[in-house]
Amino acid sequence: MSEITLNPEQLKEILKSAIVELIRDNREEVSEFLAEIIEDIAMERAIAEGETTELVSRDSIFQLLEPKS
């Protein structure tokens, strides 16, 4: 078996091409994956913010969630 030698620039270009092809061929999966990452980051920030704010009662939260008549 022969050995293949690549310089760093060649390797960089091959990796770029592979990543672009992966994204292009799996657009929906990549979009879903990125959406999950964004949701996780938003949840993490909401939790961190919630840890530094004043506590409220369960009843007051449910009053806000009830439809107004």
N, C-alpha and C positions, 0 to 999 in steps of 0.2 A: 504494500500500500504506500502510495507516495504522500509526501507531506505538502500541505498548502501553506504558503506564507503570505500574510496580509500586513500591510503597514496600517498604522492607526487610522489614516484617512479613508482607506478602502473599507476597513471594518466599520467605520462610522457611516459611510454611505450605504453599505449593505444593511446595517441595522435600521437606518432611516427608511429605506425601501421596504423592509419587512414590516415595520410598524405601520407605515402608510397603507400597505396592502392589507394588513390585519384590520385596521380601522375601516377601510373601504369595504372589505368583504363582510364585515360583521358590524355594520353601522348601528343596527337596532340594539344589539347586545352592548356595544360600547356606550350608547346613549343611556341605556338603563343603568349600566354600571356607574357612569358619571352622575346620574340623578341620585343614585343611592349614596354616593360619597357626599354630595351636596346636602342631602337630607340628614346624614349622620353628623356633618359639621354643624348644621343649623340646630339639631337636637342637642349636641354637646354645648353649644353656646347658650341655648335656652336654659339648660340645666345649670350651667355655671352662673348665669344671671339670676336664676331662681334661688340659688344658694346665698345670694347677697341681698335679697329683697325681704321685705316684711312678710311674715306668715299671715295667711287669711284662712277663714273657716271654710269648711267643705260646703256649708249652706250658702255662703255668699258666692261661691263659684257656680253652684247649680242655679242660683237666682239669675246670674248673668247668662246662663245657657238656655233658660226657659224663654220660649217665644213671648213677645209682648202682645197683649190683646188690646 
